[in-house]
Amino acid sequence: MLAFNKEAKLMTDLKGKTAFLTGAARRIGAVVASMLHHAGADIVIHYRNSGEAADLLAAELNALRTGSAFTVQADLCEIENFEILINTVVSFTGRLDILVNNASSFYPTPVGSVTEKEWDDLHCSNLKAPFFLSQAANAALQETHGCIVNMVDIHAFRPLKAYPVYSAAKAGLLMLTQSLARELAPHVRVNGIAPGAIIWPEEKMSVEQQQEMLNKTALKRQGRAEDIARAILFLVRDADYITGHVIPVDGGRLLNH
Ligand SMILES: NC(=O)c1ccc[n+]([C@@H]2O[C@H](COP(=O)([O-])OP(=O)(O)OC[C@H]3O[C@@H](n4cnc5c(N)ncnc54)[C@H](OP(=O)(O)O)[C@@H]3O)[C@@H](O)[C@H]2O)c1
């Protein structure tokens, strides 16, 4: 009889591991950082402009466990600095186990008025940076048999109206997740999460628009950042045999047209 093997590498905690999360000073990234920290990992919080929020979060985590959280600043459109960035990340604890490509720019680009600058900006945070960061982090991740989680979007599967450039960049990130899973195997796993409506964008969005989105969501409610964080925790901690997949965490939004 096959019994549950308690020795199997299941539900190991993240003690002794280091996670690097981009754009993690606020909102979803900050909650993911806190949950991975709660599971035992040391955390490197990347920020671009939100230095104060990043410092506050790191101080909170360090108050729980001394020397367990660090911050690093970078504009992720400056690809040429990524080797230095990853070296800095690795220098904190001497290792890197988990890379979460979370940072993202998000704004409408209705056809007719899209500039090349907007195209480049949306592609660099949502697609180009995740690739070049993964490339720069690959050696460190190979060493620890680590993993990468990309924050995709359900709109990688179906375009968001008035957001063609963002939707295309996230669709690229979906393919990049599968592609890198092949390239970095067998020692590094690469997966993604595709959130639905979790935290409303900071730009103005009318209550009617919000309600319309929730009406199209099977569970008829917004998700919480914790729902995303739990899915990421599953992928990095418990999913040793999963690579190349993107899990929608969307309350059933993809069931609807
Ligand atoms: N919110 C949702 O409901 C939702 C839905 C679907 C998908 N997602 C995805 O989930 C992830 C997290 O969502 P979120 O709403 O929490 O993200 P967010 O607040 O829109 O962005 C996270 C951070 O990305 C950083 N960032 C943007 N462009 C950057 C650049 N060029 N260089 C460096 N950092 C840059 C910003 O850091 P600073 O503030 O430090 O400048 C920002 O705080 C994103 O990938 C998003 O696409 C979210």
The ligand as an SDF file (V2000), in Angstrom:
LIG
                    3D

 48 52  0  0  0  0  0  0  0  0999 V2000
   -4.2710   45.0260   -8.6230 N   0  0  0  0  0  0  0  0  0  0  0  0
   -4.9350   44.0680   -9.2400 C   0  0  0  0  0  0  0  0  0  0  0  0
   -6.1170   43.8260   -8.9680 O   0  0  0  0  0  0  0  0  0  0  0  0
   -4.2510   43.2570  -10.3150 C   0  0  0  0  0  0  0  0  0  0  0  0
   -5.0150   42.6110  -11.2900 C   0  0  0  0  0  0  0  0  0  0  0  0
   -4.3640   41.8810  -12.2870 C   0  0  0  0  0  0  0  0  0  0  0  0
   -2.9830   41.7800  -12.2930 C   0  0  0  0  0  0  0  0  0  0  0  0
   -2.2630   42.4100  -11.3220 N   0  0  0  0  0  0  0  0  0  0  0  0
   -0.7870   42.2890  -11.3680 C   0  0  0  0  0  0  0  0  0  0  0  0
   -0.3140   42.0100  -10.0630 O   0  0  0  0  0  0  0  0  0  0  0  0
    0.8930   42.7320   -9.8010 C   0  0  0  0  0  0  0  0  0  0  0  0
    0.7170   43.6180   -8.5560 C   0  0  0  0  0  0  0  0  0  0  0  0
   -0.4020   44.4730   -8.7560 O   0  0  0  0  0  0  0  0  0  0  0  0
   -0.5050   45.8830   -8.0050 P   0  0  0  0  0  0  0  0  0  0  0  0
   -1.7930   46.4800   -8.4260 O   0  0  0  0  0  0  0  0  0  0  0  0
   -0.2120   45.6930   -6.5630 O   0  0  0  0  0  0  0  0  0  0  0  0
    0.7230   46.6490   -8.7160 O   0  0  0  0  0  0  0  0  0  0  0  0
    0.9550   48.2250   -8.7980 P   0  0  0  0  0  0  0  0  0  0  0  0
    0.6520   48.8310   -7.4790 O   0  0  0  0  0  0  0  0  0  0  0  0
    0.2520   48.7820   -9.9900 O   0  0  0  0  0  0  0  0  0  0  0  0
    2.5270   48.2750   -9.1250 O   0  0  0  0  0  0  0  0  0  0  0  0
    3.4730   47.6990   -8.2460 C   0  0  0  0  0  0  0  0  0  0  0  0
    4.7440   48.4890   -8.2690 C   0  0  0  0  0  0  0  0  0  0  0  0
    5.4070   48.3990   -9.5300 O   0  0  0  0  0  0  0  0  0  0  0  0
    6.4310   49.3370   -9.4870 C   0  0  0  0  0  0  0  0  0  0  0  0
    6.8380   49.7550  -10.8430 N   0  0  0  0  0  0  0  0  0  0  0  0
    6.0720   50.1080  -11.8900 C   0  0  0  0  0  0  0  0  0  0  0  0
    6.8620   50.4260  -12.9470 N   0  0  0  0  0  0  0  0  0  0  0  0
    8.1450   50.2480  -12.5560 C   0  0  0  0  0  0  0  0  0  0  0  0
    9.4170   50.4140  -13.1580 C   0  0  0  0  0  0  0  0  0  0  0  0
    9.5530   50.8510  -14.4190 N   0  0  0  0  0  0  0  0  0  0  0  0
   10.5280   50.1520  -12.4410 N   0  0  0  0  0  0  0  0  0  0  0  0
   10.4260   49.7360  -11.1520 C   0  0  0  0  0  0  0  0  0  0  0  0
    9.2580   49.5650  -10.5160 N   0  0  0  0  0  0  0  0  0  0  0  0
    8.1420   49.8170  -11.2160 C   0  0  0  0  0  0  0  0  0  0  0  0
    5.9280   50.5270   -8.6390 C   0  0  0  0  0  0  0  0  0  0  0  0
    6.9060   50.7550   -7.6160 O   0  0  0  0  0  0  0  0  0  0  0  0
    7.0950   52.1790   -6.8530 P   0  0  0  0  0  0  0  0  0  0  0  0
    5.7630   52.4950   -6.2170 O   0  0  0  0  0  0  0  0  0  0  0  0
    8.1780   51.9120   -5.8800 O   0  0  0  0  0  0  0  0  0  0  0  0
    7.4810   53.1640   -7.9150 O   0  0  0  0  0  0  0  0  0  0  0  0
    4.6030   49.9970   -8.0840 C   0  0  0  0  0  0  0  0  0  0  0  0
    4.3890   50.3110   -6.7280 O   0  0  0  0  0  0  0  0  0  0  0  0
    1.2070   43.5020  -11.0790 C   0  0  0  0  0  0  0  0  0  0  0  0
    2.0910   42.7720  -11.8740 O   0  0  0  0  0  0  0  0  0  0  0  0
   -0.1440   43.6060  -11.7740 C   0  0  0  0  0  0  0  0  0  0  0  0
   -0.0530   43.7060  -13.1760 O   0  0  0  0  0  0  0  0  0  0  0  0
   -2.8540   43.1480  -10.3520 C   0  0  0  0  0  0  0  0  0  0  0  0
  1  2  1  0
  2  3  2  0
  2  4  1  0
  4  5  1  0
  4 48  2  0
  5  6  2  0
  6  7  1  0
  7  8  2  0
  8  9  1  0
  8 48  1  0
  9 10  1  0
  9 46  1  0
 10 11  1  0
 11 12  1  0
 11 44  1  0
 12 13  1  0
 13 14  1  0
 14 15  2  0
 14 16  1  0
 14 17  1  0
 17 18  1  0
 18 19  2  0
 18 20  1  0
 18 21  1  0
 21 22  1  0
 22 23  1  0
 23 24  1  0
 23 42  1  0
 24 25  1  0
 25 26  1  0
 25 36  1  0
 26 27  1  0
 26 35  1  0
 27 28  2  0
 28 29  1  0
 29 30  1  0
 29 35  2  0
 30 31  1  0
 30 32  2  0
 32 33  1  0
 33 34  2  0
 34 35  1  0
 36 37  1  0
 36 42  1  0
 37 38  1  0
 38 39  2  0
 38 40  1  0
 38 41  1  0
 42 43  1  0
 44 45  1  0
 44 46  1  0
 46 47  1  0
M  CHG  2   8   1  16  -1
M  END
$$$$
